[in-house]
Amino acid sequence: MVTNFTRFAVALSFLRSGLGLQTTPANLILILLALFMTFYVMAPTFDRSWHDGVEPLMQNEITEEEAYTRITQLFREFMLGQVRERDLVLFDDLASNRVTDKPASSPEEVELRVLIPAFMISELRRGFEIGFLIVLPFLMIDMIVAIITMSMGIMMLPPTVISLPFKALFFILIDGWNLLIGNLVRSFF
């Protein structure tokens, strides 16, 4: 939940729905693709957290508390770079209303209990935005096929049966996997 996995999983789910495929690619494939894309994007953060926090802890150079602080700081930096200000303010206000704490005056002072849910809903929102852009061309293909079949008087054949091969062909012709994965990864840099 402190990585970009949510955005990838949501966008890939929208892709499958937009194509009109219920089980292809399988959930396992989509989740593994999202997971490996997450490892790719998060590699610098994972490497730095290993070298700055876990490795010194294993060599007894720092305490567990200091290792926790170093590791969480790296993830905090990543999340602060991706979270929407509006979501951060929402959870900061909710936290300060529930507890007598005052709201954080700067992003660096934001507690993890505020930052993590704000980051998660920011990722969900971005995943849905990307999903909308993914589904839109497929929706247009569905509408065109439905209009053509209705004008020809073909009432008994569902338009999705005819549009499915066109959507798959469209996705293949534009090199959809390369385009989608490349832009999803670039959205973090």
N, C-alpha and C positions, 0 to 999 in steps of 0.2 A: 504493500500500500504506500510505501515511500519511494516507489520507482514509477516509471512510465508504463508499466504493464497494463494498467487500466485503459489508457488511451488506445494502445495497440489492440487489445482484446475487443473493445467496443467497435472500433473501426473495421476490424476483420469480420465481426458478426454482421455489421451493416452490409458489408460487401456480399456476404453469402445470401442475406435476405434480398438485397437488390438484384442479384442474379436470379433469384427465384429458386435456388437450390436449397432443399431442406437439410440434406445430410452430406453434401459434397462441397468443399472439403470437410472431412470429419472434424468434430470438436477437438479431438486429440491433435490433429494437424494444426488447426488454428491456434490452439493454446500453446503448442510447442513453438510455432512460428513467432507468436507474441513473446514468449519467454526468451527465445534466442535473440530476438530484436532488442528486448530489454537488456539482456546481458551485453549486447553490442553498444547500446547507448550509455549504459551505466558503467561500462568498463573503467573509465577514468576515476569515477567516484569509488568503485569497488577497490581498485588498485591502491588509491591513496588511503582509503580506510584500512586496508591491510597493512600497508607500510607505516602509516602514522599511528595506528591504534592497536591492531591485533598482534602484529609481529613484536613490537616492543613489550606488549603485555606478556606474550608467551616467553620472552627472554627475561622476564622479571625486571625490566628497566623502568616500567611505570606501573601505577596502581590500577585496579579495575575501574575506579571512579574516573581517573584521568583518561583511560582508554575509552570509556563510555563517552566522555565529553568530546574527545577528539573525533571519534567515529560519528557521533550524532551531529557534530558541527559540519562535517562534510555533506551529510545528507540534508541538513538544514539549508546549506548553501544551494544545493541542487533544487530543493523544493521551493525556496524563496525565488529562484530564477524562473520558475514555471507557474507559480500560484497567481491567481487573479487578485488584485487588491480588494475588490468588492467581496470576494469570498473570505479573505483574511479578516476584513473588518467585521463581517457577519459573525464569524466564530469568536473573534476577540470580544465583540459586544456581548455575545451569549455567555461567554466565560466570565466576563466582568460583572454581568447581572446576576449570575448564579452564585458567585463567590464575591466577597467584598474586595477583591483585588482591583486595582486600577488598570485600565487598558494599557497595552504596551505602547510606548511612545515612538519606537522605531522597529523596523522589521527584525533586526537582530535580537531584540528582546522578546520576541514572540515565543511563547511556550510551545513545546511539541504537541501538547493536547489541543492546541488551537491550530497549529500549522498543519498537522497531518490531515484532519478532516477537511480543512480549507483546500489543501492540495488535492485531496481525493475528489471533491466535487468540481474543482477546476479541471481536472483530468477527464472526469465524466462529461463535462460540458464540451470540452474540446473534442472528445471522442464523438459526441453526438453531432457537433458542427461538421467534422470531417465525414462522418457517416452520411449526413444530409447531402454533402457534395458528391459522395460516392453513389448514392442511390438515385440522384436526380437524372443522370443520363439513361439509366435503366428504366426509370419511370416513363421517360419520354418514349422509349422504344415500346413499352407496354401500351401506352396511349395510342401511338401510331398504329400498331397492330390491331388494337381493339377497334379503332375507327375504320380501318380497312375491312376487317372481318364483318363488322356491323353493316357497312355500306354494301358489301357483297351478299348480305343476307345469310351469312353463316352464323346461326344462332346456337347450334348444338355443340360446337367445338369451342372450348374455352380459349380465349386469346393468349393466355399464358403458355399453352402448349405450343403455339406457333412462335411466340416471342422468345422463348427460352433458347433455341439455337441461335437466334439473332443476337441475343445479349451475350451469349458465350463467345460467339464469333467476334463481336465488337470488342469484348474484353481481351481476346487473344490478339486481334489486329492492332490495338493500341499499345500492346505489351503492358497490359494492366498490372501484372504483378510487380514488374520493375518500377513502373510509374508510382504505384501505390506505396510500396515498401520504401522506395527512395524518398518520397515526399514525407512519409510518416517519420522516418529517421531524421530527415533534415528539419523537421518541425521543432527539434530539440537543440539545434545548433544555430 
